[in-house]
Amino acid sequence: MPKMKSHSGAKKRFSFTGTGKVKYRHAKMRHILTKKSQKMKRNGRKTCILNASDTPKIKALLPHG
């Protein structure tokens, strides 16, 4: 049986916490930031925890996570 490969796109976008939850960065923070409110930009700097119902999908893409 060959080794399972990690999904390259998911590898760049998601990481795991110590307890096994999935972390990701906010969307819409790359460009056109002038028209966005300070609150939206400030909250966009933080990392998020993925919803529990979506976590198994990402764990399937990253088997070594």
PDB file of N, H, CA, C and O in Angstrom:
ATOM      1  N   MET A   1       0.842  -1.181   0.000  1.00  0.00           N
ATOM      2  CA  MET A   1       0.000   0.000   0.000  1.00  0.00           C
ATOM      3  C   MET A   1       0.889   1.247   0.000  1.00  0.00           C
ATOM      4  O   MET A   1       1.743   1.379   0.877  1.00  0.00           O
ATOM      5  N   PRO A   2       0.716   2.156  -0.949  1.00  0.00           N
ATOM      6  CA  PRO A   2       1.562   3.355  -0.964  1.00  0.00           C
ATOM      7  C   PRO A   2       1.165   4.328   0.145  1.00  0.00           C
ATOM      8  O   PRO A   2       0.085   4.240   0.730  1.00  0.00           O
ATOM      9  N   LYS A   3       2.075   5.251   0.408  1.00  0.00           N
ATOM     10  H   LYS A   3       2.952   5.322  -0.066  1.00  0.00           H
ATOM     11  CA  LYS A   3       1.804   6.262   1.425  1.00  0.00           C
ATOM     12  C   LYS A   3       0.677   7.178   0.974  1.00  0.00           C
ATOM     13  O   LYS A   3       0.513   7.421  -0.221  1.00  0.00           O
ATOM     14  N   MET A   4      -0.097   7.686   1.921  1.00  0.00           N
ATOM     15  H   MET A   4       0.037   7.489   2.893  1.00  0.00           H
ATOM     16  CA  MET A   4      -1.117   8.672   1.600  1.00  0.00           C
ATOM     17  C   MET A   4      -0.450  10.027   1.439  1.00  0.00           C
ATOM     18  O   MET A   4       0.425  10.393   2.224  1.00  0.00           O
ATOM     19  N   LYS A   5      -0.866  10.772   0.415  1.00  0.00           N
ATOM     20  H   LYS A   5      -1.576  10.474  -0.222  1.00  0.00           H
ATOM     21  CA  LYS A   5      -0.293  12.098   0.197  1.00  0.00           C
ATOM     22  C   LYS A   5      -1.209  13.160   0.781  1.00  0.00           C
ATOM     23  O   LYS A   5      -2.434  13.038   0.747  1.00  0.00           O
ATOM     24  N   SER A   6      -0.588  14.203   1.318  1.00  0.00           N
ATOM     25  H   SER A   6       0.406  14.301   1.346  1.00  0.00           H
ATOM     26  CA  SER A   6      -1.357  15.342   1.817  1.00  0.00           C
ATOM     27  C   SER A   6      -1.810  16.193   0.641  1.00  0.00           C
ATOM     28  O   SER A   6      -1.105  16.289  -0.364  1.00  0.00           O
ATOM     29  N   HIS A   7      -2.965  16.802   0.757  1.00  0.00           N
ATOM     30  H   HIS A   7      -3.537  16.724   1.573  1.00  0.00           H
ATOM     31  CA  HIS A   7      -3.484  17.695  -0.274  1.00  0.00           C
ATOM     32  C   HIS A   7      -2.688  18.997  -0.212  1.00  0.00           C
ATOM     33  O   HIS A   7      -2.678  19.669   0.820  1.00  0.00           O
ATOM     34  N   SER A   8      -2.016  19.359  -1.320  1.00  0.00           N
ATOM     35  H   SER A   8      -2.025  18.814  -2.158  1.00  0.00           H
ATOM     36  CA  SER A   8      -1.098  20.498  -1.303  1.00  0.00           C
ATOM     37  C   SER A   8      -1.817  21.809  -1.018  1.00  0.00           C
ATOM     38  O   SER A   8      -1.281  22.664  -0.312  1.00  0.00           O
ATOM     39  N   GLY A   9      -3.024  21.983  -1.555  1.00  0.00           N
ATOM     40  H   GLY A   9      -3.460  21.289  -2.128  1.00  0.00           H
ATOM     41  CA  GLY A   9      -3.756  23.216  -1.302  1.00  0.00           C
ATOM     42  C   GLY A   9      -4.189  23.337   0.142  1.00  0.00           C
ATOM     43  O   GLY A   9      -4.116  24.419   0.726  1.00  0.00           O
ATOM     44  N   ALA A  10      -4.639  22.243   0.724  1.00  0.00           N
ATOM     45  H   ALA A  10      -4.698  21.364   0.250  1.00  0.00           H
ATOM     46  CA  ALA A  10      -5.070  22.253   2.121  1.00  0.00           C
ATOM     47  C   ALA A  10      -3.878  22.437   3.057  1.00  0.00           C
ATOM     48  O   ALA A  10      -4.002  23.047   4.119  1.00  0.00           O
ATOM     49  N   LYS A  11      -2.737  21.912   2.662  1.00  0.00           N
ATOM     50  H   LYS A  11      -2.636  21.416   1.800  1.00  0.00           H
ATOM     51  CA  LYS A  11      -1.523  22.019   3.467  1.00  0.00           C
ATOM     52  C   LYS A  11      -1.131  23.486   3.675  1.00  0.00           C
ATOM     53  O   LYS A  11      -0.634  23.863   4.736  1.00  0.00           O
ATOM     54  N   LYS A  12      -1.365  24.309   2.637  1.00  0.00           N
ATOM     55  H   LYS A  12      -1.768  24.002   1.775  1.00  0.00           H
ATOM     56  CA  LYS A  12      -1.003  25.719   2.709  1.00  0.00           C
ATOM     57  C   LYS A  12      -2.035  26.550   3.465  1.00  0.00           C
ATOM     58  O   LYS A  12      -1.715  27.641   3.938  1.00  0.00           O
ATOM     59  N   ARG A  13      -3.252  26.062   3.587  1.00  0.00           N
ATOM     60  H   ARG A  13      -3.512  25.175   3.204  1.00  0.00           H
ATOM     61  CA  ARG A  13      -4.344  26.880   4.118  1.00  0.00           C
ATOM     62  C   ARG A  13      -4.775  26.519   5.534  1.00  0.00           C
ATOM     63  O   ARG A  13      -5.353  27.357   6.226  1.00  0.00           O
ATOM     64  N   PHE A  14      -4.514  25.309   5.976  1.00  0.00           N
ATOM     65  H   PHE A  14      -4.045  24.628   5.413  1.00  0.00           H
ATOM     66  CA  PHE A  14      -5.013  24.861   7.274  1.00  0.00           C
ATOM     67  C   PHE A  14      -3.875  24.331   8.132  1.00  0.00           C
ATOM     68  O   PHE A  14      -2.884  23.809   7.620  1.00  0.00           O
ATOM     69  N   SER A  15      -4.029  24.473   9.445  1.00  0.00           N
ATOM     70  H   SER A  15      -4.834  24.897   9.861  1.00  0.00           H
ATOM     71  CA  SER A  15      -3.097  23.852  10.387  1.00  0.00           C
ATOM     72  C   SER A  15      -3.913  23.382  11.587  1.00  0.00           C
ATOM     73  O   SER A  15      -5.093  23.709  11.715  1.00  0.00           O
ATOM     74  N   PHE A  16      -3.282  22.628  12.445  1.00  0.00           N
ATOM     75  H   PHE A  16      -2.324  22.363  12.340  1.00  0.00           H
ATOM     76  CA  PHE A  16      -3.982  22.024  13.567  1.00  0.00           C
ATOM     77  C   PHE A  16      -3.533  22.624  14.889  1.00  0.00           C
ATOM     78  O   PHE A  16      -2.372  22.998  15.054  1.00  0.00           O
ATOM     79  N   THR A  17      -4.459  22.711  15.820  1.00  0.00           N
ATOM     80  H   THR A  17      -5.402  22.408  15.687  1.00  0.00           H
ATOM     81  CA  THR A  17      -4.110  23.119  17.178  1.00  0.00           C
ATOM     82  C   THR A  17      -3.638  21.881  17.937  1.00  0.00           C
ATOM     83  O   THR A  17      -3.673  20.767  17.414  1.00  0.00           O
ATOM     84  N   GLY A  18      -3.203  22.087  19.161  1.00  0.00           N
ATOM     85  H   GLY A  18      -3.174  22.992  19.586  1.00  0.00           H
ATOM     86  CA  GLY A  18      -2.739  20.973  19.970  1.00  0.00           C
ATOM     87  C   GLY A  18      -3.823  19.978  20.292  1.00  0.00           C
ATOM     88  O   GLY A  18      -3.541  18.797  20.492  1.00  0.00           O
ATOM     89  N   THR A  19      -5.071  20.437  20.347  1.00  0.00           N
ATOM     90  H   THR A  19      -5.301  21.397  20.185  1.00  0.00           H
ATOM     91  CA  THR A  19      -6.178  19.543  20.682  1.00  0.00           C
ATOM     92  C   THR A  19      -6.817  18.908  19.450  1.00  0.00           C
ATOM     93  O   THR A  19      -7.772  18.142  19.576  1.00  0.00           O
ATOM     94  N   GLY A  20      -6.298  19.220  18.258  1.00  0.00           N
ATOM     95  H   GLY A  20      -5.523  19.843  18.156  1.00  0.00           H
ATOM     96  CA  GLY A  20      -6.809  18.591  17.043  1.00  0.00           C
ATOM     97  C   GLY A  20      -7.828  19.401  16.276  1.00  0.00           C
ATOM     98  O   GLY A  20      -8.368  18.925  15.277  1.00  0.00           O
ATOM     99  N   LYS A  21      -8.107  20.631  16.724  1.00  0.00           N
ATOM    100  H   LYS A  21      -7.669  21.018  17.535  1.00  0.00           H
ATOM    101  CA  LYS A  21      -9.009  21.486  15.959  1.00  0.00           C
ATOM    102  C   LYS A  21      -8.261  22.060  14.761  1.00  0.00           C
ATOM    103  O   LYS A  21      -7.030  22.071  14.736  1.00  0.00           O
ATOM    104  N   VAL A  22      -9.007  22.534  13.772  1.00  0.00           N
ATOM    105  H   VAL A  22     -10.007  22.525  13.792  1.00  0.00           H
ATOM    106  CA  VAL A  22      -8.400  23.032  12.537  1.00  0.00           C
ATOM    107  C   VAL A  22      -8.427  24.556  12.543  1.00  0.00           C
ATOM    108  O   VAL A  22      -9.474  25.168  12.750  1.00  0.00           O
ATOM    109  N   LYS A  23      -7.248  25.169  12.311  1.00  0.00           N
ATOM    110  H   LYS A  23      -6.397  24.672  12.143  1.00  0.00           H
ATOM    111  CA  LYS A  23      -7.128  26.616  12.243  1.00  0.00           C
ATOM    112  C   LYS A  23      -7.053  27.046  10.790  1.00  0.00           C
ATOM    113  O   LYS A  23      -6.538  26.318   9.942  1.00  0.00           O
ATOM    114  N   TYR A  24      -7.580  28.256  10.503  1.00  0.00           N
ATOM    115  H   TYR A  24      -7.998  28.847  11.192  1.00  0.00           H
ATOM    116  CA  TYR A  24      -7.444  28.830   9.164  1.00  0.00           C
ATOM    117  C   TYR A  24      -7.471  30.348   9.286  1.00  0.00           C
ATOM    118  O   TYR A  24      -7.835  30.894  10.327  1.00  0.00           O
ATOM    119  N   ARG A  25      -7.076  31.025   8.197  1.00  0.00           N
ATOM    120  H   ARG A  25      -6.780  30.582   7.351  1.00  0.00           H
ATOM    121  CA  ARG A  25      -7.063  32.479   8.180  1.00  0.00           C
ATOM    122  C   ARG A  25      -8.347  33.010   7.558  1.00  0.00           C
ATOM    123  O   ARG A  25      -8.997  32.327   6.767  1.00  0.00           O
ATOM    124  N   HIS A  26      -8.704  34.242   7.928  1.00  0.00           N
ATOM    125  H   HIS A  26      -8.176  34.797   8.571  1.00  0.00           H
ATOM    126  CA  HIS A  26      -9.883  34.896   7.379  1.00  0.00           C
ATOM    127  C   HIS A  26      -9.723  35.137   5.885  1.00  0.00           C
ATOM    128  O   HIS A  26      -8.618  35.362   5.390  1.00  0.00           O
ATOM    129  N   ALA A  27     -10.840  35.086   5.180  1.00  0.00           N
ATOM    130  H   ALA A  27     -11.738  34.904   5.582  1.00  0.00           H
ATOM    131  CA  ALA A  27     -10.864  35.451   3.772  1.00  0.00           C
ATOM    132  C   ALA A  27     -11.040  36.964   3.639  1.00  0.00           C
ATOM    133  O   ALA A  27     -11.272  37.655   4.631  1.00  0.00           O
ATOM    134  N   LYS A  28     -10.931  37.469   2.429  1.00  0.00           N
ATOM    135  H   LYS A  28     -10.742  36.908   1.623  1.00  0.00           H
ATOM    136  CA  LYS A  28     -11.175  38.878   2.070  1.00  0.00           C
ATOM    137  C   LYS A  28     -10.196  39.839   2.728  1.00  0.00           C
ATOM    138  O   LYS A  28     -10.564  40.977   3.019  1.00  0.00           O
ATOM    139  N   MET A  29      -8.959  39.413   2.971  1.00  0.00           N
ATOM    140  H   MET A  29      -8.660  38.489   2.735  1.00  0.00           H
ATOM    141  CA  MET A  29      -7.983  40.296   3.604  1.00  0.00           C
ATOM    142  C   MET A  29      -6.756  40.532   2.722  1.00  0.00           C
ATOM    143  O   MET A  29      -5.710  40.941   3.225  1.00  0.00           O
ATOM    144  N   ARG A  30      -6.867  40.283   1.420  1.00  0.00           N
ATOM    145  H   ARG A  30      -7.717  39.951   1.011  1.00  0.00           H
ATOM    146  CA  ARG A  30      -5.717  40.396   0.530  1.00  0.00           C
ATOM    147  C   ARG A  30      -5.600  41.768  -0.125  1.00  0.00           C
ATOM    148  O   ARG A  30      -4.514  42.346  -0.163  1.00  0.00           O
ATOM    149  N   HIS A  31      -6.698  42.287  -0.633  1.00  0.00           N
ATOM    150  H   HIS A  31      -7.581  41.817  -0.602  1.00  0.00           H
ATOM    151  CA  HIS A  31      -6.648  43.559  -1.366  1.00  0.00           C
ATOM    152  C   HIS A  31      -7.991  44.260  -1.223  1.00  0.00           C
ATOM    153  O   HIS A  31      -8.922  43.717  -0.628  1.00  0.00           O
ATOM    154  N   ILE A  32      -8.087  45.464  -1.768  1.00  0.00           N
ATOM    155  H   ILE A  32      -7.331  45.904  -2.251  1.00  0.00           H
ATOM    156  CA  ILE A  32      -9.263  46.335  -1.636  1.00  0.00           C
ATOM    157  C   ILE A  32      -9.606  46.518  -0.147  1.00  0.00           C
ATOM    158  O   ILE A  32     -10.743  46.302   0.273  1.00  0.00           O
ATOM    159  N   LEU A  33      -8.610  46.915   0.625  1.00  0.00           N
ATOM    160  H   LEU A  33      -7.687  47.091   0.283  1.00  0.00           H
ATOM    161  CA  LEU A  33      -8.800  47.063   2.061  1.00  0.00           C
ATOM    162  C   LEU A  33      -9.255  48.470   2.439  1.00  0.00           C
ATOM    163  O   LEU A  33      -9.647  48.703   3.582  1.00  0.00           O
ATOM    164  N   THR A  34      -9.207  49.425   1.482  1.00  0.00           N
ATOM    165  H   THR A  34      -8.889  49.236   0.554  1.00  0.00           H
ATOM    166  CA  THR A  34      -9.536  50.802   1.837  1.00  0.00           C
ATOM    167  C   THR A  34     -11.006  50.964   2.164  1.00  0.00           C
ATOM    168  O   THR A  34     -11.355  51.774   3.023  1.00  0.00           O
ATOM    169  N   LYS A  35     -11.865  50.228   1.513  1.00  0.00           N
ATOM    170  H   LYS A  35     -11.581  49.570   0.815  1.00  0.00           H
ATOM    171  CA  LYS A  35     -13.297  50.391   1.757  1.00  0.00           C
ATOM    172  C   LYS A  35     -13.819  49.510   2.889  1.00  0.00           C
ATOM    173  O   LYS A  35     -14.999  49.581   3.232  1.00  0.00           O
ATOM    174  N   LYS A  36     -12.966  48.693   3.464  1.00  0.00           N
ATOM    175  H   LYS A  36     -12.007  48.635   3.185  1.00  0.00           H
ATOM    176  CA  LYS A  36     -13.392  47.832   4.566  1.00  0.00           C
ATOM    177  C   LYS A  36     -13.194  48.565   5.888  1.00  0.00           C
ATOM    178  O   LYS A  36     -12.256  49.349   6.036  1.00  0.00           O
ATOM    179  N   SER A  37     -14.067  48.311   6.833  1.00  0.00           N
ATOM    180  H   SER A  37     -14.828  47.675   6.713  1.00  0.00           H
ATOM    181  CA  SER A  37     -14.013  49.009   8.116  1.00  0.00           C
ATOM    182  C   SER A  37     -12.812  48.525   8.933  1.00  0.00           C
ATOM    183  O   SER A  37     -12.284  47.433   8.721  1.00  0.00           O
ATOM    184  N   GLN A  38     -12.405  49.379   9.870  1.00  0.00           N
ATOM    185  H   GLN A  38     -12.835  50.266  10.041  1.00  0.00           H
ATOM    186  CA  GLN A  38     -11.289  49.020  10.743  1.00  0.00           C
ATOM    187  C   GLN A  38     -11.614  47.769  11.547  1.00  0.00           C
ATOM    188  O   GLN A  38     -10.737  46.941  11.796  1.00  0.00           O
ATOM    189  N   LYS A  39     -12.863  47.632  11.952  1.00  0.00           N
ATOM    190  H   LYS A  39     -13.575  48.304  11.750  1.00  0.00           H
ATOM    191  CA  LYS A  39     -13.275  46.464  12.738  1.00  0.00           C
ATOM    192  C   LYS A  39     -13.105  45.188  11.925  1.00  0.00           C
ATOM    193  O   LYS A  39     -12.622  44.179  12.438  1.00  0.00           O
ATOM    194  N   MET A  40     -13.504  45.234  10.649  1.00  0.00           N
ATOM    195  H   MET A  40     -13.897  46.053  10.231  1.00  0.00           H
ATOM    196  CA  MET A  40     -13.388  44.052   9.797  1.00  0.00           C
ATOM    197  C   MET A  40     -11.920  43.692   9.565  1.00  0.00           C
ATOM    198  O   MET A  40     -11.559  42.515   9.570  1.00  0.00           O
ATOM    199  N   LYS A  41     -11.072  44.712   9.362  1.00  0.00           N
ATOM    200  H   LYS A  41     -11.365  45.668   9.358  1.00  0.00           H
ATOM    201  CA  LYS A  41      -9.648  44.448   9.135  1.00  0.00           C
ATOM    202  C   LYS A  41      -8.970  43.939  10.399  1.00  0.00           C
ATOM    203  O   LYS A  41      -8.106  43.064  10.338  1.00  0.00           O
ATOM    204  N   ARG A  42      -9.361  44.485  11.539  1.00  0.00           N
ATOM    205  H   ARG A  42     -10.062  45.196  11.588  1.00  0.00           H
ATOM    206  CA  ARG A  42      -8.776  44.059  12.814  1.00  0.00           C
ATOM    207  C   ARG A  42      -9.147  42.620  13.122  1.00  0.00           C
ATOM    208  O   ARG A  42      -8.299  41.832  13.541  1.00  0.00           O
ATOM    209  N   ASN A  43     -10.422  42.272  12.914  1.00  0.00           N
ATOM    210  H   ASN A  43     -11.111  42.913  12.574  1.00  0.00           H
ATOM    211  CA  ASN A  43     -10.855  40.896  13.165  1.00  0.00           C
ATOM    212  C   ASN A  43     -10.286  39.933  12.137  1.00  0.00           C
ATOM    213  O   ASN A  43     -10.134  38.744  12.417  1.00  0.00           O
ATOM    214  N   GLY A  44      -9.971  40.434  10.955  1.00  0.00           N
ATOM    215  H   GLY A  44     -10.095  41.400  10.727  1.00  0.00           H
ATOM    216  CA  GLY A  44      -9.421  39.581   9.905  1.00  0.00           C
ATOM    217  C   GLY A  44      -8.000  39.133  10.162  1.00  0.00           C
ATOM    218  O   GLY A  44      -7.527  38.176   9.550  1.00  0.00           O
ATOM    219  N   ARG A  45      -7.307  39.829  11.076  1.00  0.00           N
ATOM    220  H   ARG A  45      -7.691  40.607  11.573  1.00  0.00           H
ATOM    221  CA  ARG A  45      -5.928  39.431  11.388  1.00  0.00           C
ATOM    222  C   ARG A  45      -5.873  38.174  12.238  1.00  0.00           C
ATOM    223  O   ARG A  45      -4.858  37.478  12.247  1.00  0.00           O
ATOM    224  N   LYS A  46      -6.944  37.877  12.947  1.00  0.00           N
ATOM    225  H   LYS A  46      -7.769  38.443  12.939  1.00  0.00           H
ATOM    226  CA  LYS A  46      -6.961  36.716  13.838  1.00  0.00           C
ATOM    227  C   LYS A  46      -7.158  35.430  13.038  1.00  0.00           C
ATOM    228  O   LYS A  46      -7.701  35.445  11.934  1.00  0.00           O
ATOM    229  N   THR A  47      -6.714  34.339  13.607  1.00  0.00           N
ATOM    230  H   THR A  47      -6.273  34.326  14.504  1.00  0.00           H
ATOM    231  CA  THR A  47      -7.004  33.044  13.001  1.00  0.00           C
ATOM    232  C   THR A  47      -8.336  32.533  13.533  1.00  0.00           C
ATOM    233  O   THR A  47      -8.781  32.936  14.608  1.00  0.00           O
ATOM    234  N   CYS A  48      -8.962  31.652  12.779  1.00  0.00           N
ATOM    235  H   CYS A  48      -8.600  31.325  11.906  1.00  0.00           H
ATOM    236  CA  CYS A  48     -10.271  31.121  13.139  1.00  0.00           C
ATOM    237  C   CYS A  48     -10.161  29.623  13.380  1.00  0.00           C
ATOM    238  O   CYS A  48      -9.221  28.969  12.930  1.00  0.00           O
ATOM    239  N   ILE A  49     -11.126  29.106  14.089  1.00  0.00           N
ATOM    240  H   ILE A  49     -11.890  29.638  14.455  1.00  0.00           H
ATOM    241  CA  ILE A  49     -11.260  27.665  14.276  1.00  0.00           C
ATOM    242  C   ILE A  49     -12.370  27.188  13.347  1.00  0.00           C
ATOM    243  O   ILE A  49     -13.467  27.747  13.333  1.00  0.00           O
ATOM    244  N   LEU A  50     -12.074  26.161  12.583  1.00  0.00           N
ATOM    245  H   LEU A  50     -11.183  25.707  12.595  1.00  0.00           H
ATOM    246  CA  LEU A  50     -13.039  25.632  11.626  1.00  0.00           C
ATOM    247  C   LEU A  50     -14.218  25.001  12.360  1.00  0.00           C
ATOM    248  O   LEU A  50     -14.070  24.448  13.450  1.00  0.00           O
ATOM    249  N   ASN A  51     -15.381  25.095  11.744  1.00  0.00           N
ATOM    250  H   ASN A  51     -15.502  25.545  10.859  1.00  0.00           H
ATOM    251  CA  ASN A  51     -16.593  24.513  12.297  1.00  0.00           C
ATOM    252  C   ASN A  51     -16.406  22.998  12.472  1.00  0.00           C
ATOM    253  O   ASN A  51     -15.756  22.354  11.648  1.00  0.00           O
ATOM    254  N   ALA A  52     -16.964  22.443  13.526  1.00  0.00           N
ATOM    255  H   ALA A  52     -17.491  22.966  14.195  1.00  0.00           H
ATOM    256  CA  ALA A  52     -16.772  21.022  13.836  1.00  0.00           C
ATOM    257  C   ALA A  52     -17.320  20.111  12.747  1.00  0.00           C
ATOM    258  O   ALA A  52     -16.810  19.008  12.546  1.00  0.00           O
ATOM    259  N   SER A  53     -18.357  20.563  12.041  1.00  0.00           N
ATOM    260  H   SER A  53     -18.771  21.459  12.204  1.00  0.00           H
ATOM    261  CA  SER A  53     -18.926  19.715  10.993  1.00  0.00           C
ATOM    262  C   SER A  53     -18.037  19.652   9.755  1.00  0.00           C
ATOM    263  O   SER A  53     -18.137  18.701   8.980  1.00  0.00           O
ATOM    264  N   ASP A  54     -17.159  20.655   9.551  1.00  0.00           N
ATOM    265  H   ASP A  54     -17.078  21.427  10.180  1.00  0.00           H
ATOM    266  CA  ASP A  54     -16.253  20.658   8.401  1.00  0.00           C
ATOM    267  C   ASP A  54     -14.895  20.042   8.716  1.00  0.00           C
ATOM    268  O   ASP A  54     -14.119  19.753   7.804  1.00  0.00           O
ATOM    269  N   THR A  55     -14.606  19.841   9.976  1.00  0.00           N
ATOM    270  H   THR A  55     -15.235  20.075  10.717  1.00  0.00           H
ATOM    271  CA  THR A  55     -13.291  19.341  10.377  1.00  0.00           C
ATOM    272  C   THR A  55     -12.948  17.974   9.784  1.00  0.00           C
ATOM    273  O   THR A  55     -11.808  17.797   9.357  1.00  0.00           O
ATOM    274  N   PRO A  56     -13.864  16.990   9.729  1.00  0.00           N
ATOM    275  CA  PRO A  56     -13.490  15.693   9.147  1.00  0.00           C
ATOM    276  C   PRO A  56     -13.078  15.783   7.679  1.00  0.00           C
ATOM    277  O   PRO A  56     -12.256  14.988   7.225  1.00  0.00           O
ATOM    278  N   LYS A  57     -13.632  16.732   6.935  1.00  0.00           N
ATOM    279  H   LYS A  57     -14.300  17.378   7.304  1.00  0.00           H
ATOM    280  CA  LYS A  57     -13.253  16.875   5.527  1.00  0.00           C
ATOM    281  C   LYS A  57     -11.803  17.302   5.403  1.00  0.00           C
ATOM    282  O   LYS A  57     -11.082  16.795   4.543  1.00  0.00           O
ATOM    283  N   ILE A  58     -11.362  18.224   6.247  1.00  0.00           N
ATOM    284  H   ILE A  58     -11.947  18.635   6.946  1.00  0.00           H
ATOM    285  CA  ILE A  58      -9.984  18.709   6.189  1.00  0.00           C
ATOM    286  C   ILE A  58      -9.042  17.646   6.728  1.00  0.00           C
ATOM    287  O   ILE A  58      -7.936  17.487   6.212  1.00  0.00           O
ATOM    288  N   LYS A  59      -9.451  16.925   7.741  1.00  0.00           N
ATOM    289  H   LYS A  59     -10.349  17.053   8.161  1.00  0.00           H
ATOM    290  CA  LYS A  59      -8.592  15.856   8.272  1.00  0.00           C
ATOM    291  C   LYS A  59      -8.390  14.734   7.271  1.00  0.00           C
ATOM    292  O   LYS A  59      -7.366  14.052   7.301  1.00  0.00           O
ATOM    293  N   ALA A  60      -9.364  14.537   6.379  1.00  0.00           N
ATOM    294  H   ALA A  60     -10.196  15.092   6.356  1.00  0.00           H
ATOM    295  CA  ALA A  60      -9.192  13.549   5.324  1.00  0.00           C
ATOM    296  C   ALA A  60      -8.184  14.016   4.289  1.00  0.00           C
ATOM    297  O   ALA A  60      -7.470  13.202   3.702  1.00  0.00           O
ATOM    298  N   LEU A  61      -8.120  15.337   4.059  1.00  0.00           N
ATOM    299  H   LEU A  61      -8.699  15.998   4.535  1.00  0.00           H
ATOM    300  CA  LEU A  61      -7.157  15.871   3.092  1.00  0.00           C
ATOM    301  C   LEU A  61      -5.738  15.924   3.677  1.00  0.00           C
ATOM    302  O   LEU A  61      -4.755  15.900   2.937  1.00  0.00           O
ATOM    303  N   LEU A  62      -5.643  15.996   5.002  1.00  0.00           N
ATOM    304  H   LEU A  62      -6.442  16.016   5.604  1.00  0.00           H
ATOM    305  CA  LEU A  62      -4.337  16.082   5.673  1.00  0.00           C
ATOM    306  C   LEU A  62      -4.207  14.893   6.628  1.00  0.00           C
ATOM    307  O   LEU A  62      -4.391  15.057   7.834  1.00  0.00           O
ATOM    308  N   PRO A  63      -3.898  13.715   6.120  1.00  0.00           N
ATOM    309  CA  PRO A  63      -3.906  12.520   6.976  1.00  0.00           C
ATOM    310  C   PRO A  63      -2.826  12.513   8.046  1.00  0.00           C
ATOM    311  O   PRO A  63      -2.942  11.784   9.031  1.00  0.00           O
ATOM    312  N   HIS A  64      -1.764  13.323   7.868  1.00  0.00           N
ATOM    313  H   HIS A  64      -1.670  13.915   7.067  1.00  0.00           H
ATOM    314  CA  HIS A  64      -0.674  13.299   8.841  1.00  0.00           C
ATOM    315  C   HIS A  64      -0.786  14.445   9.837  1.00  0.00           C
ATOM    316  O   HIS A  64       0.158  14.706  10.582  1.00  0.00           O
ATOM    317  N   GLY A  65      -1.942  15.143   9.863  1.00  0.00           N
ATOM    318  H   GLY A  65      -2.709  14.931   9.258  1.00  0.00           H
ATOM    319  CA  GLY A  65      -2.106  16.318  10.715  1.00  0.00           C
ATOM    320  C   GLY A  65      -2.407  15.992  12.141  1.00  0.00           C
ATOM    321  O   GLY A  65      -2.567  16.896  12.961  1.00  0.00           O
TER     322      GLY A  65
END
